[in-house]
Amino acid sequence: MSLSKDTLQLLDGLKLKGIHTELEAIIEEAEGRKVSYLSFLGSLLESEVQYRKSRRLQRNLNRTHFPDQKREKRVTNYDFSRVNGISKTETTDLQDFGWLYNRQNLLFFGPSGIGKTHLAIALVREAVEAGYTACFERATNLMQILKTCQIQRKAQFRINRIRKADLVIIDEVGYTPIERKEANLFFNLVSELYERSSIIITSNKVFSLWAEMMGDEIMTTAMLDRLLHHAKVFNMNGDSYRLTGKEE
């Protein structure tokens, strides 16, 4: 079927790319089923709506900055049998996103290799698919962004995204030392996000070690007060996936 060039140009001019893409198939189906004009119009509009939803989802997923090798992590391929401290039932409860609606935080603590980041990314991906916006940053990258956001446009752009996101993941807190200046900037960011966005933190250090990590007990107490005020805490332990894989 040869579609009118004028029609396609009009669709392009109106930025109706979803209709443009599906128009020929929709016309063929409408002629075959002999649908009403109203049903035909509904099919056109539905194709545009679905196209825009798909584009928005992909755009929001790209803006999360998930690590490329972990973008496809899902709750369904997380092995709960290897880990204590969180159950499949608890995770299922998290998937209704009541905690996110109420601006609660999720804090995952435990040794390296038990899948804290996997679980965090899996939950956030589902949140984005449900319509929320999110940003992912490893703690080391976040500290660099915070230190340079006043002088680098790219860092300023990123920190603005973080401040506006519904959900912020800060991954691997405590894996590398945090300088005093970085700790102050980190505290200020947590204070800004407090009760405005939800925060997910993964860390290999329990709360009792955070004061030493941050270098300031008073500031650390104030930060933890904000993080824990509305939070679900999971103290996880188990065998490292990576080490177990090598043994096997």
LINJO-V538965 format. One record per backbone hydrogen bond with DSSP energy under -1.0 kcal/mol. NH is the residue of the N-H (numbers start at 0). CO is the residue of the C=O. E is the energy in kcal/mol with one decimal. If there is no record, write none. Layout:
# LINJO-V538965
NH|CO|E ; NH|CO|E
This chain:
# LINJO-V538965
7|3|-1.9 ; 8|4|-2.2 ; 9|5|-2.2 ; 10|6|-2.2 ; 11|7|-2.3 ; 12|8|-2.7 ; 13|9|-2.1 ; 14|11|-1.3 ; 15|10|-3.0 ; 16|14|-1.1 ; 19|15|-2.2 ; 20|16|-2.5 ; 21|17|-1.9 ; 22|18|-1.7 ; 25|21|-2.5 ; 26|22|-2.6 ; 27|23|-2.3 ; 28|24|-2.2 ; 29|25|-2.5 ; 30|26|-2.6 ; 31|27|-2.2 ; 32|28|-2.4 ; 33|29|-1.3 ; 34|29|-1.5 ; 39|35|-2.4 ; 40|36|-2.6 ; 41|37|-2.3 ; 42|38|-2.2 ; 43|39|-2.0 ; 44|40|-2.6 ; 45|41|-2.5 ; 46|42|-2.0 ; 47|43|-1.6 ; 48|44|-2.4 ; 49|45|-2.6 ; 50|46|-1.9 ; 51|47|-2.4 ; 52|48|-2.3 ; 53|49|-2.3 ; 54|50|-2.4 ; 55|51|-2.7 ; 56|52|-2.5 ; 57|53|-2.4 ; 58|54|-2.5 ; 59|55|-2.6 ; 60|56|-2.5 ; 61|57|-2.3 ; 62|58|-1.8 ; 69|66|-2.1 ; 72|69|-1.6 ; 77|74|-1.8 ; 79|77|-1.1 ; 81|78|-1.2 ; 82|79|-1.3 ; 83|236|-3.4 ; 90|86|-2.1 ; 91|87|-2.3 ; 92|88|-2.0 ; 93|89|-1.5 ; 94|90|-1.1 ; 95|92|-1.2 ; 96|93|-1.7 ; 100|96|-2.3 ; 101|97|-1.8 ; 102|99|-1.4 ; 103|98|-3.6 ; 104|229|-2.9 ; 105|198|-2.2 ; 106|231|-2.5 ; 107|200|-3.2 ; 108|233|-2.9 ; 109|202|-1.8 ; 118|114|-2.3 ; 119|115|-2.2 ; 120|116|-2.9 ; 121|117|-2.4 ; 122|118|-2.2 ; 123|119|-2.3 ; 124|120|-2.9 ; 125|121|-1.7 ; 126|122|-1.9 ; 127|123|-2.6 ; 128|124|-2.2 ; 129|125|-1.3 ; 130|127|-1.6 ; 131|126|-2.4 ; 134|166|-2.0 ; 135|63|-3.4 ; 136|168|-2.1 ; 138|170|-3.2 ; 141|137|-2.8 ; 142|138|-2.4 ; 143|139|-1.5 ; 144|140|-2.4 ; 145|141|-2.7 ; 146|142|-2.0 ; 147|143|-1.5 ; 148|144|-1.2 ; 150|147|-1.6 ; 151|147|-2.5 ; 155|151|-2.3 ; 156|152|-2.6 ; 157|153|-2.1 ; 158|154|-2.6 ; 159|155|-1.9 ; 160|156|-1.6 ; 161|157|-2.2 ; 162|158|-2.2 ; 163|159|-1.4 ; 164|160|-1.1 ; 166|132|-1.4 ; 167|197|-2.4 ; 168|134|-3.1 ; 169|199|-3.2 ; 170|136|-2.4 ; 172|201|-2.6 ; 174|171|-1.4 ; 182|178|-2.6 ; 183|179|-2.0 ; 184|180|-2.1 ; 185|181|-2.7 ; 186|182|-2.5 ; 187|183|-2.1 ; 188|184|-2.0 ; 189|185|-2.5 ; 190|186|-2.3 ; 191|187|-2.0 ; 192|188|-2.3 ; 193|189|-1.4 ; 195|192|-2.5 ; 196|192|-2.5 ; 197|165|-2.7 ; 199|167|-2.8 ; 200|105|-2.3 ; 201|169|-1.8 ; 202|107|-2.2 ; 208|205|-2.0 ; 209|206|-1.7 ; 212|208|-1.9 ; 213|209|-3.0 ; 214|210|-2.0 ; 219|215|-2.3 ; 220|216|-2.4 ; 221|217|-2.0 ; 222|218|-2.4 ; 223|219|-2.8 ; 224|220|-2.0 ; 225|221|-1.4 ; 226|222|-2.5 ; 227|223|-2.7 ; 228|224|-1.0 ; 231|104|-2.5 ; 233|106|-3.0 ; 235|108|-3.5 ; 236|83|-2.0 ; 240|112|-4.0 ; 243|239|-2.7 ; 244|240|-2.1 ; 245|241|-1.6 ; 246|242|-2.2 ; 247|243|-2.6
